[in-house]
Amino acid sequence: MNVIVAYFIFSCITAGVCAYMPLSKPFLRNRSKRMVHPYFRTPECSKAMSYTIASNNSLPMPCIILVNPSLDQNVGSVARAMLNFGVWDLRVVNPSCNILSGAARGLASGADEVLENAKTYDNLKSCIADLHCVYATTCRTREMNYEIMTPSRAAEDVMSTVNHEIRKKYGILFGCEKDGLSTEDVTLANAVISIPTFNQFASINLAQSVNILCYEMWRKQTEIANIAQPDSVFQKKSFDGFATHQDLEFLVNRLESCLDQISYYELHKDKKPRMSLLFRNIINRVSIYIGLIDNFKFY
Amino acid sequence: MNVIVAYFIFSCITAGVCAYMPLSKPFLRNRSKRMVHPYFRTPECSKAMSYTIASNNSLPMPCIILVNPSLDQNVGSVARAMLNFGVWDLRVVNPSCNILSGAARGLASGADEVLENAKTYDNLKSCIADLHCVYATTCRTREMNYEIMTPSRAAEDVMSTVNHEIRKKYGILFGCEKDGLSTEDVTLANAVISIPTFNQFASINLAQSVNILCYEMWRKQTEIANIAQPDSVFQKKSFDGFATHQDLEFLVNRLESCLDQISYYELHKDKKPRMSLLFRNIINRVSIYIGLIDNFKFY
């Protein structure tokens, strides 16, 4: 008998806490179909179009400038990270690697067009000639006066000209894998971006730094364009609302009548009020959906 | 003559806009030494202590759980990304690679202890047995009811128990490189984390996903501990304040008297009022520091 009760309570709790238990097949037939939040709908165009779509975006995105990169794989990873967040303009200054090698393309994992359209320069000055504002990423402090900002602050700056008639073009500098940017490179920048890290282990991989900068740019851009992913959303397979306290009360009563049917309290009559309280305490804490309670109406 | 004027204007503008021009050596002697913002001070202990310091942190950090990872390099990159943001507890379920190989250690780039102390499990259930709350990262929608949250929202949740006497232990699941998490794995999680990405190119590399999650955890943790990197800070080498409008007026007057000395306006007397306006317009827009203006007092 206790096994049945334990099973019953267990089902309620697991189903409720996780809200994951799928409804039985017959139940699904007459219910609304699976609904996907607009943000999560699979795009209709193919991945192959992604570079074209990103580069036609009317909102501003900075260009990513790699100064003296030395590993093909890193440049490939950078390209992938960029396109993951809709950043498409890659510039490479004096690379000591082949940015179109098989290894680079392998790591780009479909972002080949970012690599193929990347512009190569033999010095930083010519690379940034057409830009209005350039930020340098570095975790070392330098012997000069300059402003240091977080990636999210930099993203705010880049997006701040979104409503201006003439927009500023921004670029973000990343140094080579071994030494980062030289002080001469940093001097050409308007300000410095420092990614907040654990001070005792602060050296971030090149592609990981690009990843975080692009992530922040995308977050800020989608926020401005009012298409930001919601902080929290409920993905429904078949969902007709969360159970109210009245629905939960039904569940508690159903549970108690089950216990009565199996004469659970026969020997422990004094325990009934306390058990009843405990059931309410457990069940009222969880977030169950109505369909789940409906299931119990047939047993 | 025009060359001198052009040079003078050019110096003012470049120096001012960038505020980077270092002061000449004699000038530095009696000035305050280079000041570094406390957040950016180099830690006194060595990088070798980083794992120990991170794992003794009293603030909560989630553990990172890799389900069926297949590439040594990725696990190494994950370890580095974790320690960059003070996350240290790595768990690996049923790996089809050697997480202690030379390739893994190479990419870990000093975060070897994260790999060496990683616990390996043969199934996900035993891996999460001691955790109170588990989030699954995925970019695919599944046929079930569940909550989807952003990394920053997840970080808020993890840090929400910081003031509780008994803290919850959190874990974040990441699937294998090829297929991500299975629906069975996702069913074991309390909620789903979805990293906001460009919809047309949404598949993020494993280590890059870990990178973003850990970055958000670190940001939220430092915010709660009141040690967050400031959004913007001025790094000073030798700095005695920004020039006021009075200082800038001195600069404009100095410039005009230079022009008078070289009889610049002799032939173009009618242009003087307009030139004077233009100089003010240029110089009043820039943010110059006082030391820079002092330099001109000697010419």
Interface residues (C-beta under 8 A of the other chain):
Chain A: V17 C18 A19 Y20 P22 R34 V36 H37 F40 R41 T42 P43 C45 K47 M49 S50 I53 A54 S77 R80 A81 L83 N84 F85 G86 S109 G110 A111 T141 R142 E143 M144 N145 Y146 E147 I148 M149 T150 S152 R153 T187 N190 V192 S194 I195 P196 T197 F198 N199 Q200 F201 A202 S203 I204 N205 A207 Q208 N211 I212 Y215 W218 R219 T222 A228 Q229 P230 D231 S232 V233 F234 Q235 K236 K237 S238 F239 Y289
Chain B: V17 C18 A19 Y20 P22 R34 V36 H37 F40 R41 T42 P43 C45 K47 M49 S50 I53 A54 S77 R80 A81 L83 N84 F85 G86 S109 G110 A111 T141 R142 E143 M144 N145 Y146 E147 I148 M149 T150 S152 R153 T187 N190 V192 S194 I195 P196 T197 F198 N199 Q200 F201 A202 S203 I204 N205 A207 Q208 N211 I212 Y215 W218 R219 T222 A228 Q229 P230 D231 S232 V233 F234 Q235 K236 K237 S238 F239 Y289
